[in-house]
């Protein structure tokens, strides 16, 4: 599948080296098809790493995907150059009147703060409300999922006794639902967080359908509005070394972190991590694009269709 990105996006070269078909703006303009339009609100601090991970995850489908990077204006990123952000990211105000087939809201390293104390919370609330009328299906990741569930359904996150970090086994709750079609009965997925949304409260809310959970990590995947809103509590887009980088960062800060669970061979941080979750991560994104975006979106985007 071709991913359409700006001609000079830095991660474009990396994707091409991985044999991922990346189409530049010139070639896309000469194809007589309507690509699937995806917006990506990137709230992660290392934005180029997240760009690469998300674009890689979106690449395993025959659909042509046109990705627009979106930023909040009420927060200044300290870990990505201002020139990169202003060159490749659209402020929400610029895309407010646009319609998108799909939209992704990433995680953010602010989960230990109350939602209302996050400096861009009001702007994020505005964006989440906007997705209900301008987007066919919205995919929320990690803190983005917690924020979406809190805003739309009033269920707040709670702190964990210690950081949840590593790969955890999950089981599929209802494989008849297309989002988990092709999943094994059990699968591994990465988590990296200090908080969780209580599973018992999610179970009680009839508006929310839980699709996969874990004895240790709790709910991993749930959805509402028949797939108009999808919530992923972990980080299926993480690459092989992301958890390793976070572990060594926390070591450097003197936080005395635990070794990420089920991640290093023999739990030895000196050994290369095994990549054991990529196939299910690809399946999740492919199913989302196919069953909840492509199959239901109109050819001419007029807003979110009725499901």
C-alpha positions in Angstrom: 0.0 0.0 0.0 1.3 3.5 -0.8 1.5 6.0 2.1 1.4 9.6 0.8 3.6 12.0 2.7 5.3 15.3 2.1 8.2 15.0 -0.4 10.9 15.9 2.2 9.6 14.3 5.3 12.7 12.9 7.1 11.2 9.5 7.9 10.3 8.9 4.3 13.8 7.6 3.5 13.7 5.2 6.4 10.3 3.8 5.3 11.7 3.3 1.7 14.7 1.5 3.1 12.2 -0.9 4.8 10.6 -1.5 1.4 7.4 0.3 2.4 5.8 2.0 -0.6 5.9 5.7 0.0 4.3 8.0 -2.6 5.3 11.6 -2.8 2.8 14.5 -3.4 3.7 14.7 -7.1 2.9 11.1 -8.0 -0.2 11.1 -5.8 -1.6 14.1 -7.7 -1.5 12.1 -11.0 -3.5 9.1 -9.7 -7.2 9.2 -10.4 -8.4 7.7 -7.1 -9.5 9.1 -3.8 -7.1 8.0 -1.1 -8.2 7.3 2.4 -7.6 10.5 4.4 -6.1 10.0 7.8 -5.3 12.7 10.4 -2.7 12.1 13.0 -2.7 14.2 16.1 0.8 13.5 17.4 1.1 14.3 21.1 4.2 12.2 21.7 7.4 14.1 22.6 9.7 12.4 20.0 7.5 13.2 17.1 9.6 11.8 14.3 9.9 8.4 16.1 6.1 8.3 16.3 5.6 9.4 12.7 7.8 6.4 11.6 6.0 4.0 13.9 2.5 5.0 12.9 3.3 5.2 9.1 4.8 1.8 9.3 1.7 0.5 11.0 -0.6 2.0 8.3 1.4 0.5 5.5 0.0 -3.1 5.6 -3.1 -2.7 3.5 -3.7 -2.3 -0.3 -5.4 1.1 0.3 -3.7 4.3 -0.5 -3.5 6.4 2.6 -3.0 10.2 2.7 -1.7 11.2 6.1 -2.0 14.7 7.6 0.0 15.5 10.7 -1.9 17.7 13.2 -0.6 19.6 16.2 -2.0 21.5 19.1 -1.1 25.1 19.3 -1.5 25.4 23.1 1.7 23.5 23.8 5.3 23.9 22.7 7.2 20.7 22.1 10.6 20.5 23.7 11.9 17.4 22.1 11.2 18.0 18.4 12.6 21.0 16.5 10.2 23.9 15.9 11.2 23.9 12.2 10.1 20.3 11.8 6.8 20.9 13.5 5.9 24.1 11.6 7.0 22.5 8.3 5.1 19.2 8.5 2.3 19.7 11.0 -1.0 21.6 10.5 -2.5 23.4 13.4 -6.0 22.3 14.3 -7.4 25.6 13.2 -6.3 24.9 9.6 -8.1 21.5 9.3 -11.1 22.3 11.4 -13.4 22.4 8.3 -11.9 19.3 6.8 -13.4 15.8 6.8 -11.3 12.7 7.5 -11.9 9.1 6.9 -9.9 8.2 10.0 -8.1 10.1 12.8 -5.5 9.0 15.3 -4.9 10.6 18.7 -1.6 9.3 20.2 -0.5 8.9 23.7 1.4 11.6 25.7 3.8 11.6 28.7 1.3 13.4 30.9 -0.7 10.6 32.4 0.3 11.3 36.0 -1.4 14.7 35.8 -5.1 15.3 36.1 -6.6 15.7 32.6 -7.7 19.3 33.3 -4.1 20.3 34.3 -2.6 19.4 30.9 -1.9 22.7 29.2 -3.6 21.6 25.9 -6.6 19.9 27.5 -9.2 22.4 26.3 -7.9 22.2 22.8 -7.9 18.4 22.9 -11.5 18.4 24.1 -12.4 20.6 21.2 -10.7 18.2 18.8 -12.3 15.1 20.3 -15.7 16.8 20.0 -14.9 17.7 16.4 -14.1 14.1 15.5 -17.7 13.1 16.2 -18.9 15.1 13.2 -15.9 15.3 10.9 -14.3 11.8 11.2 -15.6 8.3 10.3 -13.6 6.5 12.9 -11.1 7.7 15.5 -8.3 5.6 17.0 -7.1 6.6 20.4 -3.8 5.3 21.7 -2.6 4.9 25.3 -3.0 8.2 27.1 -5.1 9.3 24.2 -7.4 6.4 24.9 -7.6 7.3 28.5 -8.4 10.9 27.6 -11.1 9.9 25.1 -12.8 7.5 27.6 -12.7 10.2 30.3 -14.1 12.9 28.0 -16.7 10.9 26.1 -17.8 8.5 28.9 -16.8 10.1 32.2 -14.5 7.2 33.4 -11.3 8.6 34.9 -7.9 6.9 35.0 -6.4 5.7 38.3 -2.7 5.4 39.3 -1.0 2.0 39.3 1.2 0.9 42.2 4.2 1.0 39.9 4.9 1.6 36.2 3.5 -1.0 33.8 6.2 -1.7 31.3 6.8 -4.6 29.0 4.9 -7.1 26.8 1.8 -8.6 28.3 -0.4 -11.5 27.2 -3.9 -10.6 26.2 -6.9 -12.7 25.1 -9.6 -11.9 22.6 -13.0 -11.5 24.0 -15.2 -11.6 20.9 -13.5 -12.6 17.7 -16.7 -12.1 15.6 -16.1 -8.4 15.8 -14.1 -7.4 12.7 -11.5 -5.3 14.6 -10.0 -8.5 16.0 -10.5 -10.7 13.0 -7.4 -12.8 12.4 -6.1 -12.4 15.9 -4.8 -15.5 17.8 -6.6 -16.5 21.0 -3.7 -14.9 22.9 -1.3 -12.3 21.8 1.5 -10.0 23.1 1.3 -6.2 23.1 3.5 -3.5 24.6 2.4 -1.3 27.5 4.3 1.6 29.1 2.2 3.6 31.6 1.6 4.6 35.2 -2.2 4.7 35.1 -5.1 2.6 33.9 -8.8 2.9 33.3 -10.5 0.5 35.8 -11.8 -2.5 33.9 -14.8 -3.0 36.2 -16.1 0.5 35.2 -15.6 -0.2 31.5 -17.4 -3.5 32.0 -20.4 -1.8 33.5 -20.8 0.8 30.8 -23.0 -0.7 28.1 -21.9 1.9 25.6 -18.4 0.3 25.6 -17.4 -3.1 24.1 -14.2 -4.7 25.4 -12.5 -6.7 22.7 -9.2 -7.8 24.4 -7.8 -7.7 27.9 -5.0 -9.1 30.1 -4.8 -10.5 33.6 -1.8 -8.2 34.3 -2.4 -5.2 32.1 -6.2 -4.9 32.2 -8.1 -3.8 29.2 -6.1 -3.4 26.0 -8.7 -2.8 23.3 -12.3 -1.6 23.4 -14.7 0.4 21.2 -17.9 2.4 21.2 -20.4 3.7 18.7 -20.0 0.5 16.6 -16.4 1.4 15.8 -16.7 5.2 15.4 -14.5 5.4 18.5 -11.7 2.8 19.2 -9.5 2.8 22.3 -6.1 1.1 22.5 -4.6 1.2 26.0 -1.1 0.1 25.0 1.4 0.9 22.2 1.0 -1.6 19.4 2.9 0.8 17.1 6.1 0.6 19.2 9.2 -0.7 17.4 11.7 -3.2 18.7 13.8 -0.7 20.8 11.2 1.7 22.1 10.8 0.1 25.5 14.5 -0.4 25.7 15.0 3.4 25.1 12.5 4.2 27.8 14.0 1.8 30.2 17.5 3.3 29.8 16.1 6.8 29.9 14.5 6.0 33.3 17.7 4.4 34.5 19.5 7.6 33.6 17.0 9.6 35.6 17.7 7.5 38.7 14.1 6.1 38.7 15.3 2.6 39.4 12.8 1.1 36.8 12.0 -2.6 36.7 13.1 -4.5 33.6 10.3 -4.5 31.1 8.4 -7.7 31.4 8.6 -10.4 28.7 10.8 -8.1 26.6 14.5 -9.1 26.8 15.6 -12.7 26.3 16.2 -14.1 29.8 15.2 -10.7 31.2 18.7 -9.5 30.4 18.8 -5.9 29.2 22.2 -6.6 27.6 20.4 -8.8 25.1 18.6 -7.7 21.9 14.9 -7.4 22.5 12.7 -9.9 20.5 10.1 -8.4 18.2 7.0 -10.5 19.1 4.0 -8.2 18.7 4.4 -6.8 15.2 2.0 -9.2 13.3 -0.9 -8.4 15.7 -0.2 -4.7 15.6 -0.3 -4.8 11.8 -3.5 -6.8 11.9 -5.1 -4.2 14.3 -4.3 -1.3 12.0 -5.3 -3.2 8.8 -8.6 -4.2 10.3 -9.3 -0.6 11.5 -8.6 0.9 8.1 -10.5 -1.8 6.2 -13.6 -2.5 8.3 -14.1 0.8 10.2 -12.8 3.4 7.7 -12.7 2.2 4.1 -15.8 0.0 4.2 -18.1 2.7 5.6 -16.7 6.0 4.5 -18.5 7.7 1.5 -16.6 8.5 -1.7 -17.2 12.2 -1.2 -16.5 13.1 2.4 -19.4 15.0 3.9 -18.7 14.1 7.5 -19.1 11.0 9.7 -21.6 8.6 8.1 -24.3 6.8 10.1 -23.2 3.3 11.0 
